[in-house]
Amino acid sequence: MRHPNNMMERPDGKEVLGASLVPPNDLEKAMMRELDIDKINDLAECLFVLNNRRYGPIAGAYMVVCTKPDKEWCVGQLNADRLKPIILFEDKVFPGPGLAQAEAVRIKEERGEAAPCRCT
């Protein structure tokens, strides 16, 4: 069964953090390849709480990720998802971190998103 925002339904009776039904793109696969799965799950749980216990992209939480050391930087967005905690935008790759940072700020302003906050 599909969840409205392309996330898997949480299995009944299980403490399982959801995962996107959208497969990771090539940049995301490369980034995740060398990372510790337990630490990724811890990060996903933290992002889930930061996102007010909702799955999916976190509004206003854009970042810059170095995808090729000293050569390539990509704009990403934090995502409350155990398989894909960072969404990397394949069409937002730059030769320098400053350019990527400026694009991240531009996206945030264009979308009118504030920094994430925990609302109770």
Beta strands, then each sheet from edge to edge (+ up, - down):
strand 1: 56-68
strand 2: 72-80
strand 3: 86-94
sheet 1: 1+ 2- 3+
end
